[in-house]
Amino acid sequence: MRWEVVGWGALALLLFAAEALAPGAFMLWIGIGAAAVFVLVAVFSDIPLLWQVVAFVVLSVVSIQCYRRWGRARARASDAPLLNRRAEQLVGREVALQQAIVAGQGRVSIDDASWQVSGPDLPAGTWVRVLSVQGTVLRVEAVGPA
């Protein structure tokens, strides 16, 4: 075996192993570029090293772009899209105001957390519905008296 064939094969395996240890679907595509150059060098023995490196870079970029164009579009939709967006999970909830809304600002207690709210001025104890989230502030509207 020629050293460049072994080198490209080892690089491809190393990149695949790195992807397996730290998944993120990035080293995989560079590994595919290395594997393609491995096959090219194994089949065509007279490719200069500079052109091997150029082919590796080009094939890696092409494989990454193929994933970005077609792979992401076919990705499975999450069954819990709001899992790590806690505030957005609260939209639609109805709770009593813990602290009156004065000058557009107040507080509510939901589950184990206290949230700042914005909305029309309302007395403490008024039931409000969470309409939307702006950063960490919940925008609310009144739904009835306490």
Secondary structure, 3 states (H helix, E strand, C coil): CCHHHHHHHHHHHHHHHHHHHCCCCCHHHHHHHHHHHHHHHHHCCCCCHHHHHHHHHHHHHHHHHHHHHHHCCCCCCCCCCCCCCCHHHHCCCEEEEEEEEECCEEEEEECCEEEEEECCCECCCCEEEEEEEECCEEEEEEEECC
